[in-house]
Amino acid sequence: MIPLPAISRSAAIWAYRLLWLLAVLLALAMPTMILVRGDVWLGPASFDATNRPNHSLIVIAGDVSLEEGMDYPLVVILGNVQINGAMHDVLVTVGGNVFLRRHAMVDEAIVVLGGQVFRAPGAVIQGTVGAKLQDWSEGQVVASSLERVNLVRQVQLGLAAGLGLLLVCLVVVAAVPWSVVVTAATARRYPIRSGLAGLTGLVAVPFVVLPLTLSLVGLPLAVLLSLGTVLTWLIGLTGIGFLLGQCLLGSQPEHTSYLRVLIVGLTPILLVLAVPVLGPLVVGAVGVLGAGARIVAFVERERAVDAIATVVRTDP
């Protein structure tokens, strides 16, 4: 038998780091390619007869004006849409309103989440409208769907969402308790690496999932990726809650149970949801950090084992 050449630990570590860097670059290459091709547009966009879109389009954080309509699916996130031509395909808007001016004609469905559809006299709707439809004149000013917030109602909804999310996290920890423990230990041992992994996933996943939703072939894969992403985020949030609970109850381990640690740690995190706008962002960021720790623990098994060993040695 020919002996295999020995590889030093330093060379193995550097080879692993290069492979990790290559994986990050590949993850970022997809959104970069999509941006370069024009499938995703960041900021406001205005289209007329000279620059009418000739492919499906996703617009993020910007208002869209379609003077000549569009023949392909359009998804607008955090922006309003004004249509003054023929819309021959599906329109989806999240966090914005749709304004149908007097020459607008809609053949397919309009789906609006967090907004309304305003129709001017003369606008024709032949498709399905999945939102509240209101009459509107083109000179009328309409407040943004995100401008007016009922503070009391937002606090109530935030507390209800926090309670529901707590119950979901308890189901998660009952289904995959070891994953929660490993995630908590990895986040504690490698917080920077976990944050970078979570940030990479946060950037890459939307650019991969959103284009897949625009095609019938890619839709099942988009659904699977979305479910996997949500599950990873829930495990990450539960793991960070478990880690916080350990920190809060670390002085009395003999009176601490697994479930008590989890509830004590998750409660202050989920109470932040009662704060309008900022609360969901904070909880989302905590979940992203935990999801990054879950990714590191899954990809870097050696580091996960080291993290568990370190926690066992340092805990009283």
C-alpha positions as CSV (number, residue, x, y, z in Angstrom):
1,M,0.0,0.0,0.0
2,I,1.3,3.4,-0.9
3,P,1.4,5.6,2.2
4,L,-0.6,8.9,2.0
5,P,1.4,12.1,2.4
6,A,1.0,13.6,5.9
7,I,-0.7,17.0,6.1
8,S,0.3,19.3,8.9
9,R,-2.5,20.8,11.1
10,S,-1.6,24.3,10.0
11,A,-1.9,23.4,6.3
12,A,-5.3,21.7,7.0
13,I,-6.6,24.7,8.9
14,W,-5.6,27.1,6.1
15,A,-7.1,24.8,3.4
16,Y,-10.3,24.7,5.4
17,R,-10.3,28.5,5.7
18,L,-9.8,28.9,2.0
19,L,-12.7,26.5,1.3
20,W,-14.9,28.5,3.7
21,L,-13.9,31.7,1.9
22,L,-14.7,30.1,-1.4
23,A,-18.2,29.1,-0.1
24,V,-18.8,32.7,1.1
25,L,-17.8,34.1,-2.3
26,L,-20.0,31.6,-4.1
27,A,-22.9,32.6,-1.9
28,L,-22.3,36.2,-2.7
29,A,-21.8,35.6,-6.4
30,M,-25.5,34.7,-6.9
31,P,-26.9,38.0,-5.6
32,T,-24.2,39.9,-7.5
33,M,-25.0,38.1,-10.7
34,I,-28.7,38.8,-10.2
35,L,-28.1,42.5,-9.6
36,V,-25.8,42.7,-12.7
37,R,-28.4,41.0,-14.9
38,G,-31.1,43.4,-13.6
39,D,-33.5,40.8,-12.2
40,V,-33.3,42.7,-8.9
41,W,-33.6,46.5,-8.7
42,L,-32.6,48.4,-5.6
43,G,-34.3,51.8,-5.1
44,P,-36.9,53.7,-7.1
45,A,-37.6,52.7,-10.7
46,S,-39.4,54.3,-13.6
47,F,-40.3,52.6,-16.9
48,D,-41.8,53.9,-20.1
49,A,-41.9,52.9,-23.7
50,T,-38.2,53.4,-24.2
51,N,-37.1,51.2,-21.3
52,R,-40.0,48.8,-20.7
53,P,-38.9,45.7,-18.7
54,N,-38.3,42.6,-20.9
55,H,-38.1,40.1,-18.0
56,S,-39.4,39.4,-14.5
57,L,-38.4,42.1,-12.0
58,I,-38.0,42.4,-8.2
59,V,-37.7,46.0,-6.8
60,I,-36.6,46.5,-3.2
61,A,-37.0,49.7,-1.2
62,G,-38.3,52.0,-3.9
63,D,-41.4,53.2,-5.7
64,V,-42.1,51.9,-9.2
65,S,-43.8,53.8,-12.1
66,L,-45.0,51.9,-15.1
67,E,-46.2,54.3,-17.8
68,E,-46.6,51.5,-20.4
69,G,-47.4,48.6,-18.2
70,M,-45.5,45.3,-18.1
71,D,-45.7,41.9,-19.6
72,Y,-43.8,40.0,-16.9
73,P,-44.2,39.3,-13.1
74,L,-43.3,42.2,-10.8
75,V,-42.5,42.0,-7.1
76,V,-42.1,45.3,-5.2
77,I,-40.9,45.2,-1.6
78,L,-41.3,48.4,0.6
79,G,-42.5,50.6,-2.2
80,N,-45.5,51.9,-4.0
81,V,-46.5,51.1,-7.6
82,Q,-48.1,53.4,-10.1
83,I,-49.5,51.8,-13.3
84,N,-50.7,53.8,-16.3
85,G,-50.7,51.0,-18.9
86,A,-51.5,47.4,-19.5
87,M,-50.3,45.0,-16.7
88,H,-50.4,41.5,-18.3
89,D,-48.8,39.5,-15.5
90,V,-48.9,39.1,-11.7
91,L,-48.1,42.0,-9.4
92,V,-47.0,41.5,-5.8
93,T,-46.4,44.4,-3.4
94,V,-45.2,44.1,0.2
95,G,-45.3,47.1,2.4
96,G,-46.7,49.5,-0.2
97,N,-49.8,50.7,-2.2
98,V,-50.8,50.1,-5.8
99,F,-52.2,53.1,-7.7
100,L,-54.1,52.4,-11.0
101,R,-54.2,55.5,-13.0
102,R,-56.9,56.3,-15.6
103,H,-55.2,54.4,-18.5
104,A,-54.3,51.3,-16.4
105,M,-55.6,47.9,-17.4
106,V,-54.9,44.8,-15.2
107,D,-55.3,41.3,-16.7
108,E,-53.8,39.2,-14.0
109,A,-53.8,39.1,-10.1
110,I,-52.7,41.9,-7.9
111,V,-51.5,40.8,-4.4
112,V,-50.8,43.5,-1.8
113,L,-49.5,42.8,1.7
114,G,-49.5,45.7,4.1
115,G,-51.2,48.2,1.7
116,Q,-54.2,48.9,-0.5
117,V,-55.1,49.2,-4.2
118,F,-56.3,52.7,-5.3
119,R,-58.2,52.9,-8.6
120,A,-58.7,56.1,-10.6
121,P,-61.8,56.5,-12.9
122,G,-61.2,54.8,-16.2
123,A,-58.8,52.1,-14.8
124,V,-59.9,48.6,-15.8
125,I,-59.4,45.5,-13.6
126,Q,-60.0,42.1,-15.2
127,G,-57.9,40.0,-12.8
128,T,-58.1,39.2,-9.2
129,V,-57.3,41.8,-6.5
130,G,-56.0,40.4,-3.3
131,A,-56.3,43.6,-1.2
132,K,-58.7,46.3,-0.2
133,L,-59.8,48.3,-3.3
134,Q,-60.6,52.0,-3.0
135,D,-61.6,54.7,-5.5
136,W,-59.0,57.4,-6.0
137,S,-58.4,60.5,-8.0
138,E,-54.9,61.1,-9.5
139,G,-54.5,64.4,-7.6
140,Q,-55.3,62.8,-4.3
141,V,-52.4,62.4,-1.8
142,V,-52.5,59.1,0.0
143,A,-50.4,58.5,3.2
144,S,-47.9,55.6,3.1
145,S,-49.1,52.4,4.5
146,L,-46.3,52.5,7.1
147,E,-46.6,56.2,8.2
148,R,-49.5,55.9,10.6
149,V,-49.1,53.4,13.4
150,N,-51.6,52.6,16.1
151,L,-49.2,52.4,19.0
152,V,-51.5,50.5,21.4
153,R,-52.5,48.0,18.8
154,Q,-48.9,47.5,17.7
155,V,-47.9,46.8,21.3
156,Q,-50.8,44.3,21.7
157,L,-49.9,42.6,18.4
158,G,-46.2,42.5,19.4
159,L,-47.0,40.8,22.7
160,A,-49.3,38.3,21.0
161,A,-46.6,37.6,18.4
162,G,-44.1,37.1,21.2
163,L,-46.3,34.6,23.0
164,G,-47.0,32.7,19.8
165,L,-43.3,32.7,18.9
166,L,-42.5,31.4,22.4
167,L,-44.8,28.5,21.9
168,V,-43.2,27.7,18.5
169,C,-39.7,27.8,20.1
170,L,-40.9,25.4,22.8
171,V,-42.1,23.0,20.0
172,V,-38.7,23.4,18.3
173,V,-36.7,22.6,21.4
174,A,-38.9,19.6,22.0
175,A,-38.3,18.4,18.5
176,V,-34.5,19.1,18.2
177,P,-33.2,19.7,21.8
178,W,-29.6,18.8,20.9
179,S,-29.5,21.2,18.0
180,V,-30.5,24.0,20.3
181,V,-27.8,23.2,22.8
182,V,-25.1,23.0,20.1
183,T,-26.3,26.3,18.6
184,A,-26.1,28.0,22.0
185,A,-22.6,26.6,22.7
186,T,-21.4,27.6,19.3
187,A,-22.8,31.2,19.6
188,R,-21.1,31.5,23.0
189,R,-17.8,30.1,21.8
190,Y,-17.7,31.7,18.3
191,P,-19.9,34.9,18.3
192,I,-18.0,36.7,15.5
193,R,-17.9,33.7,13.2
194,S,-21.6,33.0,13.9
195,G,-22.5,36.6,13.2
196,L,-20.6,36.6,9.9
197,A,-22.2,33.3,8.9
198,G,-25.7,34.6,9.7
199,L,-25.1,37.8,7.8
200,T,-23.9,35.9,4.7
201,G,-27.1,33.8,4.8
202,L,-29.2,36.9,5.3
203,V,-27.7,38.4,2.1
204,A,-27.7,35.3,0.0
205,V,-31.0,33.6,0.8
206,P,-33.4,36.3,-0.5
207,F,-31.5,36.6,-3.7
208,V,-31.7,32.9,-4.3
209,V,-35.3,32.4,-3.2
210,L,-37.0,35.4,-4.8
211,P,-36.0,34.6,-8.4
212,L,-37.1,31.0,-7.9
213,T,-40.6,32.1,-6.9
214,L,-41.1,33.7,-10.3
215,S,-41.0,30.4,-12.2
216,L,-43.2,27.3,-11.9
217,V,-40.1,25.1,-12.1
218,G,-38.3,26.8,-9.3
219,L,-41.3,27.4,-7.0
220,P,-41.1,24.0,-5.2
221,L,-37.4,24.5,-4.5
222,A,-38.1,28.1,-3.3
223,V,-40.7,26.7,-0.8
224,L,-38.3,24.1,0.5
225,L,-35.5,26.7,0.9
226,S,-37.9,29.1,2.6
227,L,-39.0,26.4,5.1
228,G,-35.5,25.4,5.8
229,T,-34.5,29.0,6.3
230,V,-37.4,29.6,8.8
231,L,-36.6,26.4,10.7
232,T,-32.9,27.4,10.9
233,W,-33.9,30.9,12.1
234,L,-36.2,29.4,14.8
235,I,-33.5,27.0,16.0
236,G,-31.1,29.9,16.1
237,L,-33.5,32.1,18.1
238,T,-34.2,29.3,20.5
239,G,-30.5,28.7,20.9
240,I,-29.7,32.3,21.7
241,G,-32.6,32.3,24.2
242,F,-31.2,29.2,25.9
243,L,-27.8,30.9,26.0
244,L,-29.3,34.0,27.6
245,G,-31.2,31.9,30.1
246,Q,-27.9,30.2,31.1
247,C,-26.3,33.6,31.7
248,L,-29.3,34.9,33.8
249,L,-29.5,31.7,35.9
250,G,-25.9,30.7,35.9
251,S,-25.5,31.5,39.6
252,Q,-28.0,28.8,40.7
253,P,-27.5,25.8,38.4
254,E,-28.8,23.3,40.9
255,H,-32.3,24.8,40.8
256,T,-32.4,25.2,37.0
257,S,-34.2,22.9,34.6
258,Y,-33.8,22.9,30.8
259,L,-37.3,24.3,30.2
260,R,-36.8,27.0,32.9
261,V,-33.6,28.2,31.3
262,L,-35.2,28.4,27.9
263,I,-38.3,30.4,29.1
264,V,-36.2,32.8,31.2
265,G,-33.9,33.5,28.3
266,L,-36.6,33.8,25.6
267,T,-39.0,36.0,27.5
268,P,-36.9,39.2,27.5
269,I,-36.0,38.7,23.9
270,L,-39.6,38.2,22.7
271,L,-40.9,41.1,24.9
272,V,-38.9,43.4,22.6
273,L,-41.5,42.6,19.9
274,A,-43.8,45.0,21.8
275,V,-41.7,47.9,20.5
276,P,-43.1,49.0,17.1
277,V,-40.7,48.6,14.1
278,L,-37.5,48.3,16.2
279,G,-38.6,45.3,18.1
280,P,-39.1,42.9,15.1
281,L,-35.7,44.1,13.8
282,V,-34.0,43.3,17.0
283,V,-35.6,39.9,17.3
284,G,-34.8,39.2,13.7
285,A,-31.2,40.1,14.2
286,V,-31.0,37.8,17.3
287,G,-32.4,35.0,15.2
288,V,-29.9,35.7,12.4
289,L,-27.0,35.4,14.9
290,G,-28.4,32.1,16.2
291,A,-28.9,30.9,12.6
292,G,-25.3,31.7,11.9
293,A,-24.2,29.7,14.9
294,R,-26.4,26.8,13.6
295,I,-24.7,27.0,10.2
296,V,-21.2,27.1,11.8
297,A,-22.1,24.1,14.0
298,F,-23.3,22.2,11.0
299,V,-20.5,23.0,8.6
300,E,-17.7,23.1,11.1
301,R,-18.3,20.0,13.2
302,E,-14.9,20.2,14.9
303,R,-15.6,23.7,16.2
304,A,-19.1,22.6,17.4
305,V,-17.5,19.8,19.4
306,D,-14.9,22.2,20.8
307,A,-17.6,24.7,21.7
308,I,-19.5,22.0,23.6
309,A,-16.4,20.9,25.4
310,T,-15.5,24.5,26.4
311,V,-19.0,25.1,27.8
312,V,-18.8,21.9,29.8
313,R,-15.4,22.9,31.2
314,T,-16.4,26.5,32.1
315,D,-19.9,25.8,33.6
316,P,-19.9,25.2,37.3
